[in-house]
Amino acid sequence: MKFVDSASIRIEAGKGGAGCLGFRREKYIPDGGPDGGDGGDGGHVYFQGQEGLNTLSEFRFKRLFRAKNGQHGSGQNKRGKSAQHLTVEIPLGTKVYDLETDELIGEMMEHQQIMLVAKGGFHGLGNTRFKSSINRAPRKTTPGSLGEVREIGLELSIMADIGLLGMPNAGKSSLIRQISSARPKVADYPFTTLHPSLGVVSYYDEHIVMADIPGLIENASEGVGLGFEFLKHLSHAKALLHVVDILPVDGSDPVENFLTIEKELKKYDQELASKPRLLAINKMDLLPEEDRDTVVQSLLKGARYKGKVYSISALNGLGCKDLVAGLFKLVIRK
């Protein structure tokens, strides 16, 4: 299953209502003049930023968004009712493109930010509008104009403070469950994370957002596996947390797993690879306590890693409080 981080939808603004051709037909007024009213304007289509959303998955199921048409005018100079505008909520960090021109319309950056993406049609004119001194009984009206129709591309860039990195089944989903209120799927087989999962991590009165992404594998930077689909979104993260499984279920070498991820980051984007990061060695509860330091030092030596490291267990919370404090220090510089 492909990670949904982009979508193509069709936007149709409403058509303006037609003007009315009408004349007064009142008793005792044999030469009544024109009284056809204007139509109503068609509805616009707006996008609105919504901070509670974090995927574009709903746009897989609904691809057409159509505003209503304005009502037609009627006699007695009654104007048709203008249509209500259509507002479509999209996640923050979404870029909006016109697919026909490849134009970037804008990027949704703030909660409840409004973006006009398609204008509704202008109302038609009733024949009253065309009355003049030389044409007292005009029979001319105009139809409402068509609303704009656009093929729209949406591309979501998850806005997170911390991006989680690691091989499939390294325990990233378990970690985000342990230190935040997010509840991503957790299972004992690879690629359980198919969509981004955001969690809000609290530390005293401060908060940061952590993003769990699909696990990376070798050649992910070239499109292998699921992780590449999300790598580009980590450019918005302030820092990275690399999670390494100390006892992989597939029997692989933790050192080689660490080096594989680092290699893929550098192949994909040197700027991304240079972001601040911490290392969390997970599943330490599976090792005897007296052996943990020796195993960690051996891993660090083989990985040639000299940064800050935390020994944790995402399952029972071992070391997670210290890790959270380290993340806040890294991101907020408290």
Buried (B, 14 or more C-beta within 10 A) or exposed (E): EEBBBBBEBBBBBBBBBBBBBBBBEEEEEEEEEBBBBBBBBBBBBBBBBBEEBBBBBEBEEEEEBBBBBBBBBBBEBBBBBBBEBBBBBBBBBBBBBBEEEEEEBBBBEEEEBEBBBBBBBBBBBBBBBBBEEEEEEBEBBBBBBBBBEBEBBBBBBBBBBBBBBBBBBBBBBBBBBBBBEBEBEBEEEBBBBBBBBBBEBEBEEEEBBBBBBBBBBBBBBEEEBBBBBBBBBBEBBBBBBBBBBBEBEEEEEBBEBBBBBBBBBEEBBEEBBEBEBBBBBBBBBEBEEEEBEEBBEEBBEBBEBEEBBBBBBBBEBBBBEEBBBBBBEBBEEE
